[in-house]
Amino acid sequence: MSNKEKKYTEQKEDLLDRLDRILEWIKACDTKSSVLLAGIGIAATVLTSDRFLSKENQLFKYFTKNLRFINFNFLYLAFFAFFILLILTGVILFVIELTPSLISRRNKNKETNSLYFFGTIHKKKLDEFKDEYKKKKNKSDIDDLLNQVYFNAKICQHKYMCATWGIRTTTIGILGVFIMFILGIIIVK
């Protein structure tokens, strides 16, 4: 094996390792968001059960009575609504994170002809794909892998940003709703 072939093999293995790591990070982020969405769904089911709804209705009636702009009742309801809005924002961020992101959007819709990306592979006929693969030169293969690593890293960063903010807003929202609910029960008694 020549030095050039050895260097190509090392570069390709390194890029494939990097791509695999990035794809694992994406998978872990998707799994985390899916589990958190399921947990939020379970919590929402419990909070909308008959037992909790009757307490929530009692609190709502109490705090809408004598409601004026900038009094305690108004502030209580405003904070309660704000925390609910934070939870909904978190849910939206989790859904955005889970929405598939195609490389063409990240590439400003520049046309790519990758033999690694399913979005371009599926457009080819089988024989066309085989021919292109067999004709692929080392340099173009490395360039293709570099593009895949780069664009998947951008996708991964976007997903982690959405998941991180989703976790933050949802956590603050859930804690806030819980505190407001307990505070409301104490005040009504």
N, C-alpha and C positions, 0 to 999 in steps of 0.2 A: 504494500500500500504506500503510495507516494505521500509526501508531506502535505500536498494540496488536498488529497482525498481524506487524509487523517484530520486535517483542520476542518474540512467540510463536515465530516462525521461528528466531530466534537461540537461544532457549532449547532448542528441540527439536533443532537441529543440535548444540549443545553437549552435550546429554544423550546423543544418539546417538553422538557421538564418544567420550564417556566410556564408554558401554556397549560400544562396539567395542573400546576399549583393554582393558577388564576381560575381555572374552571372549577377546581375544588372549592375555592373561596366563594365563587358565585353560587355553587350548590349549597354550601353551608349557610350563606346569607338567605337564600330562598327557603331553606328548611326552617331557619329561625323565624322568618317572617310568617311562614305558614302556621307554625305552632302557635305563635303569638296571636295571629288572627283567630285561630280556633279557640284559644283561651278567652279572647275578648268576646267571641260568640257565645261561649258557655256563660261567661259573666253577664252578658246582656240578657240571656235567657233567664237566669236566676233573678236579675233585677226587674224583669218585666213579668215575673210570676204574680199570681193573685195576691199573695201575702205581702210582697213588697209594693205592688201597685196601690193597695189600699193605704199603706203608710205614706207613699208618695203623694197620693191624692189629698190625704189629710194635711200634709205639709204645704202642698200647693194652695189649698183653700185658705189655710191660716196665713200664709205670706202674701196672698193676693188681696186679702182683706186689708182695708186702710192703706192701700198701695199709693204712694206718692213718689214723685221724682226725688231722688236722693234722700231716702229715709232707710231705716234698717231693712225693712221688707224688700225694698227695691234692690238694695245692695246684695242681700242674700240671694234673690232670684238672679241677679246679674252675674254673680260669681258662680252660681250653680250652672247657669247657661254657658258661661265661659269654660268651665271644666268639661262640660258635655261637648262643647265645640273642640276642645283639645283632643278628646278621645276620638271624635270623628276625623279630625285632621290626621291623627296617628293611623287610623284605619285606612284613610285615603293614601297616605305615604306607603303603607304596607302593600296596598293593591298596586300602586305605581311600581314599587320594587319588584313585585312578582310579575308584572307585565313584561312579556318578552321584548327584548330590545335588539333590533337587527343592526348589523354592522353598517349597513348602507346609510342609516340615519346618523350614526356616529361619524361616518366618513363624509358627511355633508353631501350625501347621495352621489359621491363619485363612484363610478362603475368599477367594481373589482372583479377579477377573474381568478378567484382563489380555488385551489384544489383541496383546501382544508375546511372551508366554510360551507355549511349545508345550503345556505341561501343561494350560492352560485352553482353548487354541484347539482342540485335538483333540477336546474334549468337545462342541463345537458342530457343528451342521449347517452346510454351506457357506453357505446363504442366511442363516442366523442370524448367522454371522460377518460376512458382507458388510453386512448391515443395521446391525449394531452398529458396524462400522468407519465407515460413512457417517454415522451419527448422532453419532459421537464429537465432543465439544466440545474446544476447545483446552485448557481447564483440566484436564479429565479425562485428556487425552492426556499432558500434562506430568506429572500425578500418576502415571499408569501408568509413564511412563519413569523418573521418580524412584524408584518402587518397584523397577523392574528393575535400575537402577544400584545401589541400596542392597543388595538381596538377592544380586545377583551378586558384589558386592564382598565380602560376608560369605562366600559360597561360595569365592571366590578366596583369601581370607585363610586359610580352613580348609585348602584344598588346599596352599597354600604352606607352612603350618605342618607338615602331614603330610610333605610332600616334604623340607623342611629337616631335620626330625628323622629321617626315613628315611635321608637321605644321611649324616647324622652317625653314627647307630647302625650302619649298614652299613659305613661306612668304618672306624670303630673296630673293629668285629667282624672284618672281613676282615684288617686289619693285625694284629690280635691273634692270629687263627688262624694267619696266616703266620708271625709271630714264634714262636708256641708250636710250630708244626710244625718250623721250623728249629732251635729250641732242643732239641726232642725228638730230632731226628736227631743233633745234636751230642752229646747226653748218651748216647744208645744206642750210639754208635760207640765 
